[in-house]
Each structure stands twice: as structure tokens, then as C-alpha cells.
């Protein structure tokens, strides 16, 4: 019994110590340099909205989407024309052959649509991966140049939104958004969003 009480005491002490560390402000945590960490924050939605590279990607993906839509309409019109041809046929043998041809073309049309949807999804995925790497790398260079030890995404800025068409309850939506956030407050002086956007757009302008 004494051993059990001792274990409980050690556990309680560990919990209290962990709580004290979590409640301690970021600037008060021990640093290897012996001083407070120099912290910067970034408004990620604002960065993405103002990046020229993001606009370039949107133009590229928009052009691809329009091209696919135009081809879709042409293929659909061709299929509808053949359906009308089938309706005009009177010979049973010709009708049977046309039905088989139409069934095959429908399958090809569906497969084409699936592949094009995958192509669009791949492009959007590549866009976000590329933008994230570019933002991370430029933020790293900015931090190293200005002496910031930590750069945080300020996720406390946006409102809590509710989608009334979602299958999730409003409570679930709110809780998920709250629980996914990591920052409650950041002083305006820590914000380097403007510097980051200017640096990235300037770098984009000189890139071939």
C-alpha cells in the first residue's frame, strides 16, 4: 500500500509540473540563447490571398477546368446525337448494333470524366503543396534574416463558421474548429505577413 501511495504522489507531482510548463508564457520558457524567444506570426489566409503565385495557379487551373468543360459538352452533344440516331432506326439489327456502340461510348465517356476529375484534383493538390513549401521556405529565410526563433500561423484570427448543409451538427462543427486551433492571441507587433508577402511576390517577379 505504501508503494501505491508513493506512485500516486509521483504521478501527481508530474501532472502538476506538466501543467505549470503548459501555463508558462512562450517568452518565459528557457531558451538556448539565455533570453526570451523572438516570435513572429503569419496570417495564412491573407498570405494566400495576396500571393501572385497563388493567382498564377488559379489561372492555370481555371484554364484547365474550362478546357475540360468544353470537351465535356462536345462529347455529351455527340452522345446525344447518336441517341437520336438510334431512336430514328427501325431495323432491329441496326438498333442492336447502335445500342452496343452507345453502351461502349457511355463507358468511355464516364472513364474520361473520371480521369479528368483526377487530373484537376492532382493539379489542385500540387498547387497547395507548392504554395506551402514556398511559404515555409521564405518564412524560414525571413526568420533567419530577422532573428526570429519561431514563426507561428496565427489561427486565432478567423471566425468560427457553421455550414448548415453539413452532415455534422452545429455543435460538432464548432468544437472541431475550436479544437483544431493552437493560438489564442498574438500581439500585432509579431505579425510578419506583409513582409512575407512582399518578399515572395518580389521573388516571383524575378523568377523566369
C-alpha positions as CSV (number, residue, x, y, z in Angstrom):
1,X,0.0,0.0,0.0
2,X,2.9,2.4,0.8
3,X,4.4,1.8,-2.7
4,X,1.0,2.5,-4.3
5,X,0.7,5.8,-2.3
6,X,4.2,6.7,-3.4
7,X,3.5,6.1,-7.0
8,X,0.4,8.3,-6.8
9,X,2.4,11.1,-5.2
10,X,5.0,10.9,-8.0
11,X,2.2,10.9,-10.6
12,X,0.5,13.9,-9.0
13,X,3.8,15.8,-8.9
14,X,4.4,15.0,-12.6
15,X,0.9,16.3,-13.6
16,X,1.4,19.5,-11.6
17,X,4.8,20.1,-13.2
18,X,3.4,19.5,-16.7
19,X,0.6,21.9,-16.0
20,X,3.0,24.5,-14.8
21,X,5.0,24.2,-18.0
22,X,2.0,24.4,-20.2
23,X,0.7,27.6,-18.4
24,X,4.1,29.3,-18.6
25,X,4.1,32.0,-21.4
26,X,6.1,31.2,-24.5
27,X,8.5,34.1,-23.8
28,X,9.2,32.8,-20.4
29,X,10.4,29.3,-21.5
30,X,14.1,28.6,-21.2
31,X,16.0,29.3,-24.4
32,X,19.3,28.1,-25.5
33,X,20.4,31.7,-26.0
34,X,19.6,32.5,-22.4
35,X,16.9,35.0,-23.4
36,X,13.3,35.1,-24.5
37,X,12.4,33.6,-27.9
38,X,11.8,36.1,-30.6
39,X,8.4,35.0,-32.1
40,X,6.6,36.0,-35.3
41,X,3.1,35.2,-36.6
42,X,1.6,34.9,-40.0
43,X,-2.0,35.3,-41.2
44,X,-2.0,32.4,-43.6
45,X,-5.3,33.2,-45.4
46,X,-4.1,36.7,-46.1
47,X,-0.8,35.4,-47.4
48,X,-2.5,33.0,-49.8
49,X,-5.0,35.7,-50.9
50,X,-2.2,38.2,-51.9
51,X,0.4,35.9,-53.3
52,X,0.9,36.4,-57.1
53,X,1.9,32.7,-57.3
54,X,-1.5,31.7,-56.0
55,X,-3.1,33.9,-58.6
56,X,-1.0,32.2,-61.3
57,X,-2.1,28.8,-60.1
58,X,-5.7,29.8,-60.1
59,X,-5.4,31.0,-63.8
60,X,-3.7,27.7,-64.7
61,X,-6.3,25.5,-63.0
62,X,-9.1,27.7,-64.3
63,X,-7.9,27.3,-67.9
64,X,-7.7,23.5,-67.4
65,X,-11.2,23.4,-65.9
66,X,-12.7,25.4,-68.8
67,X,-10.9,23.2,-71.3
68,X,-12.4,20.1,-69.7
69,X,-15.8,21.6,-69.5
70,X,-15.7,22.4,-73.2
71,X,-14.6,18.9,-74.2
72,X,-17.3,17.5,-71.8
73,X,-20.0,19.5,-73.6
74,X,-18.7,18.3,-77.1
75,X,-18.6,14.7,-76.0
76,X,-22.1,14.9,-74.4
77,X,-23.5,16.5,-77.6
78,X,-22.0,13.8,-79.7
79,X,-23.5,11.1,-77.5
80,X,-27.0,12.8,-77.5
81,X,-26.8,13.0,-81.3
82,X,-26.2,9.3,-81.5
83,X,-29.1,8.6,-79.2
84,X,-31.3,10.5,-81.6
85,X,-29.9,8.4,-84.4
86,X,-30.8,5.2,-82.5
87,X,-34.4,6.5,-82.0
88,X,-34.7,7.0,-85.7
89,X,-33.6,3.5,-86.6
90,X,-36.3,0.9,-87.5
91,X,-34.2,-2.1,-88.4
92,X,-33.8,-4.4,-85.3
93,X,-30.2,-5.4,-86.2
94,X,-29.1,-1.8,-86.7
95,X,-30.8,-0.9,-83.4
96,X,-28.9,-3.6,-81.6
97,X,-25.6,-2.7,-83.1
98,X,-26.2,1.0,-82.2
99,X,-27.1,0.2,-78.7
100,X,-23.9,-1.8,-78.2
101,X,-21.9,1.1,-79.7
102,X,-23.7,3.6,-77.4
103,X,-23.1,1.5,-74.3
104,X,-19.4,1.4,-75.1
105,X,-19.2,5.1,-75.7
106,X,-21.0,5.8,-72.4
107,X,-18.4,3.7,-70.6
108,X,-15.6,5.6,-72.4
109,X,-17.3,8.9,-71.6
110,X,-17.6,8.0,-67.9
111,X,-14.0,6.9,-67.7
112,X,-12.8,10.1,-69.5
113,X,-14.7,12.1,-66.9
114,X,-13.2,10.2,-64.0
115,X,-9.7,10.7,-65.4
116,X,-10.2,14.4,-66.0
117,X,-11.6,14.8,-62.4
118,X,-8.4,13.1,-61.1
119,X,-6.3,15.4,-63.3
120,X,-8.0,18.5,-61.8
121,X,-7.6,17.1,-58.3
122,X,-4.0,16.4,-58.9
123,X,-3.4,19.9,-60.1
124,X,-5.1,21.4,-57.1
125,X,-3.1,19.2,-54.8
126,X,0.1,20.2,-56.5
127,X,-0.9,23.8,-56.1
128,X,-1.3,23.6,-52.3
129,X,1.9,21.6,-51.8
130,X,3.9,24.0,-53.9
131,X,2.5,27.1,-52.2
132,X,3.0,25.6,-48.7
133,X,6.7,24.8,-49.5
134,X,7.2,28.3,-50.9
135,X,5.7,29.9,-47.9
136,X,7.6,27.7,-45.4
137,X,10.9,28.3,-47.2
138,X,10.5,32.1,-47.5
139,X,9.3,32.3,-43.8
140,X,12.5,30.4,-42.9
141,X,14.7,32.8,-44.8
142,X,12.9,35.8,-43.3
143,X,13.2,34.4,-39.8
144,X,16.9,33.7,-40.2
145,X,17.5,37.2,-41.5
146,X,15.4,38.9,-38.8
147,X,16.4,36.7,-35.9
148,X,13.1,35.1,-35.2
149,X,13.4,31.7,-33.5
150,X,9.7,30.7,-34.0
151,X,7.2,31.6,-36.7
152,X,3.6,30.6,-36.0
153,X,0.5,30.5,-38.1
154,X,-2.0,32.8,-36.4
155,X,-5.1,30.7,-36.5
156,X,-6.9,32.8,-33.9
157,X,-8.0,35.5,-36.4
158,X,-10.7,33.8,-38.4
159,X,-14.3,33.4,-37.1
160,X,-15.9,30.1,-36.2
161,X,-18.1,29.2,-39.1
162,X,-21.2,27.0,-39.4
163,X,-22.2,25.2,-42.6
164,X,-25.9,24.4,-42.3
165,X,-25.7,21.9,-45.2
166,X,-23.1,19.8,-43.4
167,X,-23.9,16.4,-42.1
168,X,-22.2,17.3,-38.8
169,X,-24.2,19.0,-36.1
170,X,-23.5,22.7,-35.4
171,X,-22.0,21.8,-32.1
172,X,-19.6,19.3,-33.7
173,X,-18.6,21.9,-36.3
174,X,-17.8,24.5,-33.7
175,X,-15.9,22.0,-31.5
176,X,-13.8,20.7,-34.3
177,X,-12.8,24.3,-35.3
178,X,-12.0,25.3,-31.7
179,X,-10.0,22.1,-31.0
180,X,-8.0,22.5,-34.2
181,X,-6.8,25.9,-33.2
182,X,-3.5,26.3,-31.4
183,X,-3.2,30.1,-30.9
184,X,-5.5,32.3,-28.8
185,X,-3.8,35.6,-29.1
186,X,-0.8,37.2,-30.8
187,X,0.2,40.9,-30.5
188,X,0.1,42.9,-33.8
189,X,3.8,43.6,-33.4
190,X,4.6,39.9,-34.0
191,X,2.8,39.9,-37.4
192,X,5.2,39.5,-40.4
193,X,2.5,38.8,-43.0
194,X,3.2,41.9,-45.0
195,X,6.9,41.3,-45.1
196,X,6.4,37.7,-46.2
197,X,4.0,38.6,-49.0
198,X,6.3,41.3,-50.4
199,X,9.3,39.1,-50.3
200,X,7.5,36.2,-52.0
201,X,5.9,38.4,-54.7
202,X,9.3,40.1,-55.4
203,X,11.0,36.7,-55.7
204,X,8.2,35.6,-58.1
205,X,8.6,38.7,-60.3
206,X,12.3,38.0,-61.0
207,X,11.7,34.2,-61.5
208,X,11.8,33.2,-65.2
